[in-house]
Amino acid sequence: MSKLLDNVCGELQRLPGIGRRTAMRLAMHILKMEPEVVDSLSQSIARFRHDIRYCRSCNNLSDGDLCPICSDTRRDGSVICVVEQVQDLMSIENTGQYRGMYHVLGGVISPMQGIGPSDLKIDLLCDKLLTGTIKEVIVAISTSVEGETTLFYILSRLKAFPDVRVTTIARGIGFGDELEYVDELTITHALMNRREVARE
Amino acid sequence: MSKLLDNVCGELQRLPGIGRRTAMRLAMHILKMEPEVVDSLSQSIARFRHDIRYCRSCNNLSDGDLCPICSDTRRDGSVICVVEQVQDLMSIENTGQYRGMYHVLGGVISPMQGIGPSDLKIDLLCDKLLTGTIKEVIVAISTSVEGETTLFYILSRLKAFPDVRVTTIARGIGFGDELEYVDELTITHALMNRREVARE
């Protein structure tokens, strides 16, 4: 077999969700792409890995010292939304409804995976609160056991800042979800957090 | 959003089966890989596209002028197995049961996609038959309408070589296939091509 083909298939298989057949299919597609387009793909991968940085303020991925969100002076600097990972930040940004700042933890506490509080950017969050300009911290992390553990740890650390309001995002039935298939815990929370409907 | 991230996600989405979310997941995985490993991935893609060649004898992917199969003198040069694409050649090679040569057409005749006989390496196949050393041509292309059209075209061209035996691979019920779910045409062929069982 061609060594070049073997090589590219082997390398592609290092990526998650890409097995032998998918790697082969990608390689065959790459063959049909214009050489310049392949160069651009290849270079963007290497550049991304080498040049990407983490925002020194919020730990978001960034091209420079500060990410575009932290350097945007039109945003509300008094609210910080704490998320697990960059993807979560993007999901919230995509709604176009949130104008505050973010703080990316870089994971959740998971003794199973050897991730403790010191592996997350929690100290960096507390440092920001020390400035006294933050009014609210919205914790938007997953409801898994690890997520809840992380939430409680953050809450314990935030006790040092009694003037800062701490909230979590609402748990409830998603739009389009069928009640029949929603788990009991979510329904329980949705019932407890029911809202009065305005009549008229 | 980070331009480097945007860039790598956009480039990854040029690949088949990779959408916005998958591109993001791949990018996040790339971030966790060692820089040298990412360089090796990136370079293997570019090298593959630039340096790959097609075997001048069988049209298989090759690192040089002749592919490893065509340059292997221990193989049976009197039999040629005609396949649609390199992946099919590999599937047959993986059985470890075939010791003849191959011929990669590079597609099948498809008027819908504007692929005519001259776009396939059929002349190259006939040139090989002119040498007089070939005893058998096994046509192993798919049973789609395009595949059958291609088969008939090849058969018409091979009429010029009456001494060469032309065969197609057997159609039948695959191992592990349940008869209940096999289509009628396959069952019909499997019945017609039934084999006597040796009673010792």
Contacts between the chains, C-beta under 8 A, distances in Angstrom:
chain1	res1	chain2	res2	distance
A	1	B	68	6.6
A	1	B	90	7.2
A	1	B	93	7.6
A	2	B	52	6.6
A	2	B	60	7.8
A	2	B	61	4.6
A	2	B	62	5.6
A	2	B	63	5.2
A	2	B	67	7.0
A	2	B	68	7.5
A	3	B	63	5.4
A	4	B	44	7.8
A	4	B	47	6.2
A	4	B	48	4.8
A	4	B	51	5.7
A	4	B	52	5.2
A	4	B	61	7.8
A	4	B	63	5.6
A	5	B	48	6.6
A	5	B	52	6.9
A	5	B	61	5.4
A	7	B	44	4.8
A	7	B	47	7.5
A	7	B	48	6.9
A	8	B	44	4.6
A	8	B	45	5.9
A	8	B	47	7.7
A	8	B	48	4.0
A	10	B	44	7.8
A	11	B	40	6.1
A	11	B	41	4.3
A	11	B	44	4.4
A	11	B	45	7.4
A	12	B	41	7.3
A	12	B	45	7.9
A	14	B	33	7.0
A	14	B	37	6.7
A	14	B	41	6.5
A	15	B	26	5.4
A	15	B	29	6.0
A	15	B	30	7.6
A	15	B	41	7.8
A	16	B	25	6.5
A	16	B	26	7.1
A	16	B	29	5.1
A	17	B	22	7.1
A	17	B	25	7.4
A	22	B	17	7.1
A	24	B	87	6.1
A	24	B	90	7.5
A	25	B	16	6.5
A	25	B	17	7.4
A	26	B	15	5.4
A	26	B	16	7.1
A	27	B	48	6.6
A	28	B	85	7.5
A	28	B	86	7.1
A	28	B	87	6.9
A	29	B	15	6.0
A	29	B	16	5.1
A	30	B	15	7.6
A	30	B	45	6.3
A	30	B	48	6.4
A	30	B	49	5.7
A	31	B	48	7.7
A	31	B	49	6.8
A	31	B	52	6.7
A	31	B	61	7.8
A	33	B	14	7.1
A	33	B	49	7.0
A	35	B	49	5.6
A	35	B	50	6.1
A	37	B	14	6.7
A	38	B	45	6.3
A	38	B	46	6.1
A	38	B	49	4.0
A	38	B	50	7.9
A	39	B	46	5.7
A	39	B	49	7.8
A	40	B	11	6.1
A	41	B	11	4.3
A	41	B	12	7.3
A	41	B	14	6.5
A	41	B	15	7.8
A	41	B	45	6.5
A	42	B	42	4.7
A	42	B	43	7.1
A	42	B	45	4.5
A	42	B	46	4.0
A	43	B	42	7.0
A	43	B	46	7.9
A	44	B	4	7.8
A	44	B	7	4.8
A	44	B	8	4.6
A	44	B	10	7.8
A	44	B	11	4.4
A	45	B	8	5.9
A	45	B	11	7.4
A	45	B	12	7.9
A	45	B	30	6.3
A	45	B	38	6.3
A	45	B	41	6.5
A	45	B	42	4.5
A	45	B	45	7.6
A	46	B	38	6.1
A	46	B	39	5.7
A	46	B	42	4.0
A	46	B	43	7.9
A	47	B	4	6.2
A	47	B	7	7.5
A	47	B	8	7.7
A	48	B	4	4.8
A	48	B	5	6.6
A	48	B	7	6.9
A	48	B	8	4.0
A	48	B	27	6.6
A	48	B	30	6.5
A	48	B	31	7.7
A	49	B	30	5.6
A	49	B	31	6.8
A	49	B	33	7.0
A	49	B	35	5.6
A	49	B	38	4.0
A	49	B	39	7.8
A	50	B	35	6.1
A	50	B	38	7.8
A	51	B	4	5.7
A	52	B	2	6.6
A	52	B	4	5.1
A	52	B	5	6.9
A	52	B	31	6.7
A	60	B	2	7.8
A	61	B	2	4.6
A	61	B	4	7.8
A	61	B	5	5.4
A	61	B	31	7.8
A	62	B	2	5.6
A	63	B	2	5.2
A	63	B	3	5.4
A	63	B	4	5.6
A	67	B	2	7.0
A	68	B	1	6.6
A	68	B	2	7.5
A	85	B	28	7.5
A	86	B	28	7.1
A	87	B	24	6.0
A	87	B	25	8.0
A	87	B	28	6.9
A	90	B	1	7.2
A	90	B	24	7.5
A	93	B	1	7.6
